[in-house]
Amino acid sequence: MQTGRNGIFNEQRITIMIIKSAEYLISSPDWEKCPTPNMPEYAFIGRSNVGKSSLINILANNEKLAKTSGTPGKTVMINHFQVNKEWYLVDLPGYGFAKRSMSQRKQWEKMIEDYLRKRTNLVTIFVLIDSRHSPQKLDIDFVNQLGEWNVPFSLVFTKADKSTQAEVSRNVKAFLAKMRETWEFLPPHFVTSTVKKTGRDAILGYIEELNAQFRAIA
């Protein structure tokens, strides 16, 4: 049975993080060319068109930080941003992959796996799930793979403003129920809307808590 390494995030203890600065640093073709791993790092990944760039921009309080596009698959490298000069935010290519060649897909898969398994300062990865849909096999397979690799992660259910509250709640519960079939403990999860900025403070508060833990053991 899979367990994962995540604890339970208590949303009652949210520490509000003030974003003072957020800047793009570099796009790397593989993990070895990423910035020096000298501060905590948080990566964001999801299927194409899950709203990843929009969420990153909301978190960073900069609507132009990550490039948004109506064409899926625009992110093709490991994109690093530095926030408050204290931690790295990383935008990864989607695991659903747009219409690309098989060789390109294999290249991306290896790049992502190497980064997730070898990047020493990676604290957690935020896996984005479209809250408008029932559990998708591709998403379940990906989080199960993270469990096999022992990579810590959290779930972020996006686009909550695109459906009714009841439908979002139903889909979130269904996804967690699906995970319970093979997972002993569930990771923290967040429900977000970039229109209403729902979930922003909770995610940033969680990152702030993890930053404190990172500094305590560094």
Secondary structure, 3 states (H helix, E strand, C coil): CECCCCCCCCHHHCCCCCCCCEEEEEEECCHHHCCCCCCCEEEEEECCCCCHHHHHHHHHCCCCCCCCCCCCCCCCCEEEEEECCCEEEEECCCCCCCCCCHHHHHHHHHHHHHHHHHCCCEEEEEEEEECCCCCCHHHHHHHHHHHHHCCCEEEEEECHHHCCHHHHHHHHHHHHHHHHCCECCCCCEEECECCCCECHHHHHHHHHHHHHHHHHHC
